[in-house]
Amino acid sequence: MFAKRLMNGILERRVMLLFALSALILSVVCGSAFAAEEKVIKIGALFPLTGPAAVSGQNCLAAVQTAADIINGKHDFKDFPLAEKEGLLDGYKIEIVPGDHQGKPDVAKSEAERLFNQENVFAIIGSYNSSASKPASAVAERLKKIFMCGASSSAELTERGFNYFFRTAATDAIESKEFVDYIDYLNKNKGAGIKTLGLLYENSEFGKHAAIEGKKAAATIGIEVVADVPFTVGATNMNSEIQKLKSTNPDVVFGAALGSDYSLMARTMKQSNWAPKIFINYCTGYQNPSINKELGSDGNFFMGGMGYSPEIAEVYMKAALPAQEIYRSKTGFPLDSDSIQESVCLHVLAQAIEKAGAADTEKVVNILRSETFPSPLSLSGQVAFSPGGQNNKAFTVITQIVDQKYLTVFPKDYADSELTYPFPAWDKR
Amino acid sequence: MTDFAQVLADGLMNGAIYGLVAAGLSLIWGVMDVINFAHGEFLMAAMYVCYWVGVLIGLDPLISWVLTGAFLFLLSAVSYKVVVRRCIGKSAMAPLLATFGLSIFLKNFCLNMFTPNFRLLSGTFLEGMVFNFFGMAIPAPQLAASLFSLVMLYVLYYFVKRTRTGWAIQATAMDKEAAELMGIDTERIFTLVFGLGGACVGIAGGFMASYLAVFPEVGTLFSLIAFVVVALGGFGSIPGALCAAILIGLVESFAGFYIAPVIKYVAVFALYIVVILIRPKGLFGW
């Protein structure tokens, strides 16, 4: 009796062991089969998807997804590398893994760690806010992983000597130089008489660095800084800020206000019935078509540096127009100067992976450092990185909004309009 | 001198608006001892209502404040019935966490419904209207919002101090059990107070949408300032809330102009710390 039970027990255990082994083998076989079928390269897209900069963050994510759609699909886009081929390498697809840093540097750091360590992404694209890009890219550098930075413009980001950090957009140093070149041109050729500068900027990594670069650039042509006005991001009002500018009345103002702060700034200027002769913005709310649509005529005559606008694309970046339509289908708006830089990041990274022949970080980094990439989404048409990771082909033009259209006013080779000067008084429009 | 007058006018106008935003919070806090963390999101909801009725049916904020007030009264009362009521009498953290959850729900609901886009109400009756006198520029939308805030605060004060329902509210705030023994339906009073709190912020939001961008995060800093106003003025005190709000508006405005704009909120919170250290129950607290 005991022997029978023992035999039954052993048999049961054997059957169970057999089952377990079969299940294990099946899962391994199936798993590897799925893995073989699922040829994907995961790319993290770390942006402020919620929080005060959520509009821009979601636009940036849509721009990255636009580039992924182009790379993954088969398109007959002219002069657009990787568009005609379906996927990368021998059939790999790009999979975008979003991360939300809410505009907070500490969250950006932990999200970068999550994307690399848990999601196993090959690289991260991000992070719009310079203050978030800084800690997130430090995580990538520590892990020896690639960080592609699009629109974060703080010049300091590419002055850290990082090996795995690459930025496609123009820095605020480059933009500041373009601003003063234009002012110098206006003074010398149009007798504009611009002698004093006011700075209005958010009290953040981006704003503070923009102001520093603005002051440095202004000093090169002898413009005196008469107002230095940082403000708190997400302020309930901007009365003191605009009153401060109004009381010193600078000829030109360099602005660095994102999102709702930009619209609040424009409206407060209108209510105070004050404007400088010209108002030039860094990469800010100025570049966001949805904000300018809401501002309507109140957004007119502001100026800013732009690496892209639908109007510029019609003339100089025709190859980018099909990409704009994909993006428009996702957001309802055309591409803007900030978000397109995130598309450029993925497009350049994908070209480097293709050239490396594998998603091998070191090989891809070497190619990113050494080669020049064709980039139909960039105004210069090319991307090449200097040591430190700055795109040395980055180039922007100065535009002015008139009736919600971005008219190019400088450099003269690109200009399609004359500047409306000075900024018309609010009560005389 | 013109600068001084302009800064003074800006401070007074902002202060009056902060007063109405904070009055509802003060009432809820004073009567129910509940900290409503969703107060900023109620403000946001009111601004969205004002924006959408403006865009869809062309209703001007000068009229739609009635609608935003009524909508927020309902939203607030329903929030009380569905969420907050279940936390009353439990641990002190329970209503705090419940309203915090409510705030996250409302913010993300609007984020998904309306996208994070900034929306500006255009073509309103007062848009672009600026009164210029003695070198000052007084924008009509802010002036209307602040004057109306003062009127609404007086109405609220009168209601609480001079009507039978108001006395019942005061009695409930002083001693809930004693009020019940006197035949006051405290549950009804709580619903009413929560609704009134929402209505106040709803009316303020209705006016503010005429000059501020509407987006899911718009209420964040306003709610923080409202908390400071309530603590500074004294819990449950409407005159206290108004005085504290005006004081905060002035400090913000003068510090922003005469010290540095980036200091204006530092000055507000520094003032708050000083007052709390010297007089923890607030300026008008008891």
HADDOCK unambig.tbl for C-alpha pairs under 7 A between the chains (distance, minus, plus):
assign (segid A and resid 51 and name CA) (segid B and resid 217 and name CA) 6.34 0.50 0.50
assign (segid A and resid 52 and name CA) (segid B and resid 217 and name CA) 5.96 0.50 0.50
assign (segid A and resid 54 and name CA) (segid B and resid 116 and name CA) 5.71 0.50 0.50
assign (segid A and resid 55 and name CA) (segid B and resid 116 and name CA) 5.07 0.50 0.50
assign (segid A and resid 55 and name CA) (segid B and resid 117 and name CA) 5.35 0.50 0.50
assign (segid A and resid 229 and name CA) (segid B and resid 261 and name CA) 6.57 0.50 0.50
assign (segid A and resid 230 and name CA) (segid B and resid 261 and name CA) 6.52 0.50 0.50
assign (segid A and resid 230 and name CA) (segid B and resid 262 and name CA) 5.60 0.50 0.50
assign (segid A and resid 231 and name CA) (segid B and resid 261 and name CA) 5.72 0.50 0.50
assign (segid A and resid 231 and name CA) (segid B and resid 262 and name CA) 4.62 0.50 0.50
assign (segid A and resid 232 and name CA) (segid B and resid 262 and name CA) 5.62 0.50 0.50
assign (segid A and resid 236 and name CA) (segid B and resid 221 and name CA) 6.67 0.50 0.50
assign (segid A and resid 236 and name CA) (segid B and resid 222 and name CA) 6.64 0.50 0.50
assign (segid A and resid 239 and name CA) (segid B and resid 10 and name CA) 6.79 0.50 0.50
assign (segid A and resid 240 and name CA) (segid B and resid 253 and name CA) 5.93 0.50 0.50
assign (segid A and resid 240 and name CA) (segid B and resid 256 and name CA) 5.18 0.50 0.50
assign (segid A and resid 240 and name CA) (segid B and resid 257 and name CA) 4.95 0.50 0.50
assign (segid A and resid 240 and name CA) (segid B and resid 261 and name CA) 6.02 0.50 0.50
assign (segid A and resid 241 and name CA) (segid B and resid 261 and name CA) 5.63 0.50 0.50
assign (segid A and resid 244 and name CA) (segid B and resid 257 and name CA) 6.01 0.50 0.50
assign (segid A and resid 260 and name CA) (segid B and resid 118 and name CA) 6.32 0.50 0.50
assign (segid A and resid 260 and name CA) (segid B and resid 213 and name CA) 6.22 0.50 0.50
assign (segid A and resid 263 and name CA) (segid B and resid 213 and name CA) 6.93 0.50 0.50
assign (segid A and resid 264 and name CA) (segid B and resid 212 and name CA) 6.54 0.50 0.50
assign (segid A and resid 264 and name CA) (segid B and resid 213 and name CA) 6.96 0.50 0.50
assign (segid A and resid 271 and name CA) (segid B and resid 128 and name CA) 6.73 0.50 0.50
assign (segid A and resid 271 and name CA) (segid B and resid 130 and name CA) 6.40 0.50 0.50
assign (segid A and resid 271 and name CA) (segid B and resid 139 and name CA) 5.43 0.50 0.50
assign (segid A and resid 272 and name CA) (segid B and resid 137 and name CA) 5.60 0.50 0.50
assign (segid A and resid 291 and name CA) (segid B and resid 118 and name CA) 6.29 0.50 0.50
assign (segid A and resid 294 and name CA) (segid B and resid 119 and name CA) 5.92 0.50 0.50
assign (segid A and resid 294 and name CA) (segid B and resid 120 and name CA) 5.41 0.50 0.50
assign (segid A and resid 295 and name CA) (segid B and resid 120 and name CA) 6.71 0.50 0.50
